[in-house]
Amino acid sequence: MNKVKLHIKFVLLFLITSGLLYGAVTLQYFTARDAANGVLVEWKTGDEGGTSKFEIERSADTPDNFIFIDYKNATGNNSYYSFQDNSVEFGSDVTSSIYFYRLKCLDQNGNYTYTNHITVSHTVSGIRSTWGSIKAIFR
């Protein structure tokens, strides 16, 4: 019996140290970075353990008001996922903003867990900001 408990503790320790464990999902990494047209969100799974889909959520300026922005169906263990968030918004005088992202990991029964949030700073050049204002005038 003690061998079984020791083995379970070792497996849990291994899972926790080899990746981020969220419910039945182990993430190898979960990152977001500033990209040309928005923010690129990427993650790689280890064991997906019955996960059916990942919902991508974003909050602006504070990690308090997450909204659903898209989802990716789970494709199996050791899978790479990415999402290009081109919907980040800027006011006419804003050239930089902080965004928070998290994943909602859902199984086939509707049960879910959230990942910890990650933070990214998205910057728009003055030229792109001006061009966006000009395009908005003609819409």
C-alpha positions as CSV (number, residue, x, y, z in Angstrom):
1,M,0.0,0.0,0.0
2,N,2.8,2.4,0.8
3,K,4.4,1.7,-2.5
4,V,1.2,2.7,-4.3
5,K,1.0,6.0,-2.3
6,L,4.7,6.7,-3.0
7,H,4.1,6.0,-6.7
8,I,1.1,8.3,-6.9
9,K,3.1,11.1,-5.2
10,F,6.0,10.6,-7.6
11,V,3.7,10.8,-10.7
12,L,2.0,13.9,-9.4
13,L,5.3,15.5,-8.6
14,F,6.6,14.6,-12.1
15,L,3.5,16.1,-13.8
16,I,3.7,19.3,-11.8
17,T,7.4,19.8,-12.5
18,S,7.3,18.7,-16.2
19,G,4.5,21.0,-17.2
20,L,1.5,23.1,-15.9
21,L,-1.2,20.8,-14.7
22,Y,-4.8,22.1,-15.0
23,G,-7.4,19.5,-14.2
24,A,-6.8,16.7,-16.7
25,V,-4.7,18.9,-19.0
26,T,-0.9,19.3,-18.8
27,L,0.4,22.3,-20.7
28,Q,4.0,22.3,-21.8
29,Y,3.8,26.1,-22.3
30,F,1.2,28.9,-22.6
31,T,2.5,32.2,-24.1
32,A,1.4,35.3,-25.8
33,R,3.4,37.8,-27.7
34,D,3.0,41.1,-29.6
35,A,2.7,40.4,-33.3
36,A,2.3,42.6,-36.4
37,N,-1.5,42.6,-36.5
38,G,-2.4,41.8,-32.9
39,V,-1.3,39.3,-30.3
40,L,-0.3,35.7,-31.0
41,V,-1.4,33.2,-28.3
42,E,0.3,29.8,-28.3
43,W,0.2,26.7,-26.2
44,K,1.4,23.1,-26.3
45,T,-0.2,20.3,-24.4
46,G,1.3,17.2,-22.9
47,D,-1.6,15.0,-21.8
48,E,-5.0,16.3,-22.7
49,G,-6.9,13.7,-20.5
50,G,-10.4,13.9,-22.0
51,T,-10.3,17.6,-22.9
52,S,-12.7,18.5,-25.7
53,K,-11.9,22.1,-26.4
54,F,-10.0,25.2,-25.2
55,E,-11.7,28.5,-25.0
56,I,-9.5,31.6,-25.3
57,E,-10.4,34.5,-23.0
58,R,-9.0,38.0,-22.9
59,S,-9.1,40.9,-20.4
60,A,-7.8,44.4,-21.0
61,D,-5.7,46.4,-18.5
62,T,-6.7,44.3,-15.5
63,P,-7.1,40.5,-15.1
64,D,-10.6,40.9,-13.7
65,N,-13.0,41.1,-16.7
66,F,-12.3,38.1,-19.0
67,I,-14.4,37.8,-22.2
68,F,-14.6,34.8,-24.6
69,I,-12.9,35.5,-27.9
70,D,-12.5,32.2,-29.6
71,Y,-12.0,28.4,-29.1
72,K,-9.9,25.5,-30.5
73,N,-11.1,21.9,-30.5
74,A,-8.7,19.6,-28.7
75,T,-6.8,17.4,-31.1
76,G,-5.0,15.0,-28.8
77,N,-2.0,14.7,-26.6
78,N,1.2,16.6,-27.4
79,S,-0.6,19.1,-29.7
80,Y,0.4,22.7,-30.6
81,Y,-2.3,25.4,-30.8
82,S,-2.1,29.0,-31.8
83,F,-4.6,31.9,-32.1
84,Q,-3.9,35.3,-33.7
85,D,-5.9,37.9,-31.8
86,N,-6.5,40.7,-34.3
87,S,-9.4,42.1,-32.3
88,V,-7.3,44.1,-29.8
89,E,-8.6,47.6,-29.8
90,F,-7.0,51.0,-29.5
91,G,-8.5,54.4,-29.1
92,S,-7.3,57.3,-31.2
93,D,-4.7,58.4,-28.6
94,V,-3.7,54.9,-27.4
95,T,-0.5,53.3,-28.8
96,S,0.1,50.6,-26.1
97,S,-2.0,48.4,-23.9
98,I,-1.7,45.5,-21.5
99,Y,-3.8,42.3,-22.2
100,F,-4.3,39.3,-20.1
101,Y,-5.2,35.9,-21.6
102,R,-6.3,32.6,-20.1
103,L,-7.6,29.3,-21.3
104,K,-10.8,27.6,-20.2
105,C,-10.1,23.8,-20.6
106,L,-13.4,21.9,-21.1
107,D,-14.1,18.2,-21.1
108,Q,-16.9,16.3,-22.8
109,N,-19.2,16.6,-19.8
110,G,-18.9,20.4,-19.6
111,N,-16.6,20.4,-16.6
112,Y,-13.8,23.0,-16.9
113,T,-10.7,24.4,-15.3
114,Y,-8.9,27.7,-16.0
115,T,-5.2,28.2,-16.6
116,N,-3.4,31.0,-14.8
117,H,-3.5,34.2,-16.8
118,I,-0.6,35.4,-18.9
119,T,0.2,39.0,-19.7
120,V,1.3,40.7,-22.9
121,S,1.9,44.3,-23.9
122,H,0.7,45.1,-27.4
123,T,2.1,48.2,-29.1
124,V,1.0,49.9,-32.3
125,S,3.3,52.2,-34.2
126,G,2.3,55.8,-34.7
127,I,2.0,55.1,-38.5
128,R,-0.3,52.1,-38.0
129,S,-2.4,54.0,-35.4
130,T,-2.8,57.0,-37.8
131,W,-3.6,54.6,-40.7
132,G,-6.3,52.9,-38.6
133,S,-7.9,56.3,-37.9
134,I,-7.9,57.2,-41.5
135,K,-9.5,53.9,-42.5
136,A,-12.2,54.4,-39.8
137,I,-13.2,57.8,-41.3
138,F,-14.1,56.1,-44.6
139,R,-16.1,53.2,-43.2
